Amino acid sequence: MAVRASSGPLTASAGTDPFAAALADRAARGRWLVHGDGVRSRLPVDRWHGPAEPAVAGLVERCAGPTLDLGCGPGRLTVALARAGRTAVGVDVSATAVRLTRARGAVAVHRDLFEPLPGEGRWAHAVLIDGNIGIGGEPVALLRRCRDLLAPGGTVLVELEPPGAGLWQGQARVAAEQRPGRLLLGPAFRWARLDARAVHPVADAAGLAVRDVFRRGRRWFGELTASR
């Protein structure tokens, strides 16, 4: 499949969420995340906009108290948490994502997760799903930030790659399928991938311990807790 860079429809200014176009367009099935090492994955736009799937419902069961949904997108997890009686707040750098989450009746704030957030140090859980461990391209720094948001005894729930993918850090781009066999690339941004094995040393470097690694269907997740 041919790809080419462009300053066209996917161009974003500094600080703009690279997934905003896909979030805004529910029909955007031809959008991909293209990593600098050649790995390419289709962005599951329909899933983002849909109800909580069984894997997400399983995460909700593990959240016993106030929860931050980091990189909430259109808010399906935030909504599921609220409907289960949890105090839940979605956080996203995309104004579109926050608007969509609020339209579904959930609470969300338009914020970079590294900026000050409500209730820092008092959250029972912080959740990173749908590849959001990649945010910023530095999983150790991201997990340290999550640890700082938690109350004593709190946990980080993170979606992981299947074992074997390891840790990858580099640049990625969102791509739109211009026509069959041709992708139009948007601007590059820092991103990362982390698998169910590599999470152990990364968590340790962030001051967290891996309490559990578990599967929901074909998807892998980790439950981390503060180790010190």
N, C-alpha and C positions, 0 to 999 in steps of 0.2 A: 504494500500500500504506500503510495507516494505521500509525502508530507512537505509542506512549505510554510515558512514564516510569513506573517502578514501584519500590516498595521491597520487592517480592516476591522471587521465586526467584533473580534475578540480583544482588541486593544484595550488595555486598562491603565489608568494613571497610577502613580505610586500610592501604595496603601489600599488600593481597591481589591476586594476579594476576587480571586481568579475564577471562582465558581459562580459568580453572580449571574452570568448569562444563563447558565443551566438551571439555576434556582428559579429564575424568573419565567422560564419557558418550559412548561410541563410537557410540551411536545418535542423537546430537544433530545430525542433518543440517540442522535448521531453525535454525541459528545464523548470525548475520551480524555483520560489523563495519561500523558506521554512522559515517561521518566527519561532522564538523561542516559541511563544505561540500556535503553531500548525496550524496557518493559512497558506495555501499554494495557490499560484496563478501561472498559466502558464505564462511564459515570452512571450509576443507577438512579436516574432522575425520577422514574416512576416510583421507586421504593422510597426515596426521600419524601415525596409528596403524599405517600399513602399512609395507611394506619400502621401501628406497630406490628411487625412481623414476629413470629415465635421467638427468634433470637433476642429481639429487643424486649419482649415480654419476660424472658428469662433474666435479663439484666434488671428489670424493674423489681423482680422478686428479691434481688440481692441488695436493693437500696431500702434500708430500714428507716432512714431519716432524711433531713434536708439535703438536696442533691443539686449540683451544678452540671448542666449539660453543655460541655465546652465544644464550640463549633456546632451549634444546634441545628444549623440549616433550617428547613421549614418546620422543624419542631415536633416531629412525630414522637421522639423519646420524651421530650419535655411534656407533651400532652399526655402520654401514657402514664408518666409519673404522677402528674396532677390528678388524673382520673383514679389512680390507685390510692389517693389520699396523701401523697407525699408533697412536702413543700419543694417546688422545683423551679429553677430559673435557667433559661437558656441564655447562652452568651455567644454572640457571633459578630465578626468584623463587618459582615454584610448587612447593610440597612434593609435590603430585600429580604434576607433570611429572617431578620427580626420582625419585619412587618408581617410576613407569612405566619410566623409562630404566633404572634399576637392575634392574628385573624382567626386562628384556630382556638382561641380562648386561653392560651397559656401565657406565662410571664417570660419576657426576654429583654435583655439589655444589649444595646448596640455598643460593643466595646471590644477592643483587643484584649485577649485574656491575660496578657502581661501587664496591662494597665490595672489600676486599683479597681477591685470588684466589691460588691456588697458582701458583708459578712465574712470577710477574710479571716481564716483561722477558726471558723465555726461551722463549716460544712461537714456533714457526715460522709458524703461521697462526692467524687468528681468523676465524670464519665467522658471518655474519648472513644467514639465509635466511628464507623465508616471511614477508616483510614486517618482519623484526625491526630493520631500519634505523629503524623508527618508534619503538622503545623510548625512552621519556622525552620524545619530541617535539622533540628537539634533535639532528639528525644530526651537526652539527659536533662537539658535545661527545661524542657516542657514538663517533665515529671517532677523536677524540683519545684517548679511553680505550682503544680497540683498539690504537692505535699504541703506547701505553705498555705494553701487554701483550706486544708482540712483541720477539723478538730482532733484532739487526741483520740486515737482508736479509729479514725476515719479510713476510708479506702479509696483507691483509684481503680476504676474499672476501665480497661482499655482493650479495644479490638486489635488483634494481631494477625500477621500473616501466618500461613501454615508452616510447620517446621521445615527448615531447609532454605528459606529465603534469607536468613541472617539479618544483619543490619545494613541498610543502604542509606546514604545521605548524598544529596546532590541537587540538581535543578530539575524541575518538571514544568510542563506546559499543559494547559487545557487546549484541546483541539476539537474543531467542529468538522463534521463530515460534509464537505462542500458538494461533493457528488460521489457516487460509489467508487471506492478505491482511492480517494484523494482527501487528505485532511488539511485543514487550514489551522496553523498553529498560532496560539496567543502568546503573550509575553512570558518569559521565564520567571519562576519564583523558587525559593528554597523549599525542599520537601524531603521526606524520609520514609522508609519502610522498616518495620521491626517484626521479627517472627517470634514464635512461641518458645524458642530456645534462647535466642539472643536477648530476650527481655530480662533474663536473670542478671547478667553483668550490668546492663543499662540501668535497671532498677536499683541495684546496689550502689552504682555511682551517683544516683539521685537521692540516696538516703532512704530508699524503700526496699521492702522485702516482698518477694512473690509468695503470696499466700496460696494461690491456686491458679492453675491453667486449665481451662475447660473448653469444650466444644458445644456448639449449638448447630446441628446439621453440619454443613461444610465450613462453618465459620469458627474461628478460634478467638478466645478472650483470656485476659489475665486479670486477677484481682490482687492488687498490691496494697501494702500497708506500711506505715512509717516504721523503720527499723531503729531509729534513734531520735 
